[in-house]
Amino acid sequence: MMIKKIITLLIALGLLHHSASAQTPDPGFQQHGQYTVHYSIFSSTFILPDIAKSYNLKRSKNEVLLNIMVAKGDQAGGVPVAIEGTVKNMLQQQKPLKFITIDEKDTVYYLAPIRVSNKEIMHFTISTKPEGAQTPLITQFTKTVYADK
């Protein structure tokens, strides 16, 4: 329950920060029919040490976490999905993302660690397929990502 509260707070903070700093605000979600794919990125140091340890997450100034949650209809929590994705930097170097499932009583989140050296513009392609869906939901977005200082 604690990680759900932390991630919800981080999603809100990420959306506020991004909205305040960008000319065209990124809403942090994309609608795909009855599903909404929510995404945010935050520093891994925001996760408390004991929570990071319990989910085998690395806390580092040079590591951020991509958070993905897929909601169905007007449900508040995330639903289970098959997920995979890639991140590409400005030099067109592409890396697969390795997601960690955070499955709580009433929601499911997916976190993927990403190493950053400073300020980087990253292009994400995420494929999520909810249980029972015929085709995957493809979500693409670009974010400027910063290492903690």
Protein Blocks (a to p, Z undefined) as FASTA:
>chain_A
ZZmmmmmmmmmmmmmmmmmmpmbdcehiacehjbccddddddfklpcfklmmmnopacdf
kbccddddddehjbfbdcddddddddddfkopacdddddddddfkbccdddddddfbbcd
dddddddddehiabdcdddddddddddZZ
